[in-house]
Amino acid sequence: MIAVDSSSLVEYLSGASGPDVEALDVALAARTVHLPPVVLTEVLSKPTRRVDAGAFLRSLPMLELKEGYWARAGELRARVVGTGRKAPLPDTLIAQVCLDHDVPLITRDADFKHFVRFGLKLFA
């Protein structure tokens, strides 16, 4: 199982290339991709998204939020911010659901590197 961030998913949907897009393509073919719920919201809220993207996104399995998720996400964000690093709320929510399920994240967003010291695995 692997999760994907909106940064890589949007590039995939636009037909871009790159190691993250290739990894996503392989994971989609193997049916191992799961969406963090925030990613679904982020991509569906983009007015420039492809019209057929909604059906595609809804066909992907979602990572479920586990008991205590919201508190753990708040604590994670506090730890990252406490190191003097950036921790946007959507990225924190994505990182926490990945941590809860112990799944790596495919992403182009460099801000996720700040979560690695707290256990997040990034696609390499």
C-alpha positions, 0 to 999 in steps of 0.5 A: 500500500502507498499513498499519494499527495495532491502535488504528484496526483495533479501532475499525473492527471495533467500528463506530466512526467517524473519519478513520482508520476512513474511511481504513481502509474506503477502503483495504480496498475498494481492497485496499491494506491490509497488516498489520504482524505485531504488529498481528495478534497484538495484535488476536487477543489481545484477549478482547473482539474480535468472534468473526469478526475472526480470519478477517477479519484472516487474510484481509489480507496481511501485511508481511513482516519483512526481513533485519536487522529485529530489529536495526533495530527495537532501534536505532530504539527506542534512538533514540526513547528517546534523545530522551526520548520514549515508544517501546513495544516493540509500536509500535516493531516496527510502525513498523520494519516500516512503515519497511522497506516505506516504507508509511504507517501508519493509527493513532489512537495518538499515540505513533507521532508520536515515530517520524516524525522517524525516517522513519515516515509517518502517515496524514494 
